[in-house]
Amino acid sequence: MLTVVGLYGVMSYAVAQRTNEIGIRLALGAQRGDVLLMVLRQGIFVVLPGILAGLIGSAALGSALRSLLFNVSPTDPWTFAGIAGLLFAVAMVACWLPARRAAQVDPIVAMRHDLS
């Protein structure tokens, strides 16, 4: 839950900082779907290195935590894949909300805000 809230906050902040840029892109003819994919891609580039580092760290520390694991081996590939997949799916939902908001930016309002 902490990961989701943190990622949502980071992505919301990034979208808020890029509102003018997104408005200009939309004014110049970018499709709303393109903006949505651009923000989701940015989220993927944040999430994937974190998941990879987590997998490497958990594989390295798994043997040290062997006594705390019940009915699961420290390097169970199904557990690693399941948790990584679940984290990726939840992270994409957390990125989708700011991406949807970015795709709804009105170009006129964003450009007017830039002039003031």
Secondary structure by P-SEA (a helix, b strand, c coil): caaaaaaaaaaaaaaaaaaaaaaaaaaacccaaaaaaaaaaaaaaacaaaaaaaaaaaaaacccccccccccccccaaaaaaaaaaaaaaaaaaaaaaaaaaaaccaaaaaaaaac
